[in-house]
Amino acid sequence: MADKGKSTIDNLLELPTWTPERRRVAIPRLGIVLLLEELSYDQLCKIRREREPNLHLILAAIKNHPEIRQEAWYHDKMGAPTPVEALGRLLRDGEIARLVRTIDDLNGYGPGSVTVLSDQELEDRAISKALDELGKN
């Protein structure tokens, strides 16, 4: 039994360190390409408490346009008191919804990110793993 526990721990220790996924998306109407990056769980929890969580989520995920956080853009050009309000003025509701879905996919909330295994699939995996272990010895 101890070997089984050790094997599980070894497998967990061998998992790669977290590196945020990135995805490029285009907004044709605006002629811009955004580089969106996966956010940490702590960031997501904090954003959920904001007044406009979808806009805060988009703002936090955009990595290639730092000017959207600069007063020259959001205040002087867009006439908004905050970057979040400027994004709300710039983007259409459908664009916001699509960007949020893309960010959700990056953060593992999309279909297929976690799959449920049947009892047969679990048994097949266990047998395969046992055979691999026997082959090593």
ABEGO torsion letter per residue (X at the ends): XAAAAAAAAAAAAABBBBBBBBBBBBBAAAGBBBBBBBBBAAAAAAAAABABAAAAAAAAABAABAAAABAAAAAAAAGBABAAAAAAAABBAAAAAAAAAAAAAAAGABBGABBBBBAAAAAAAAAAAAAAAAAAX
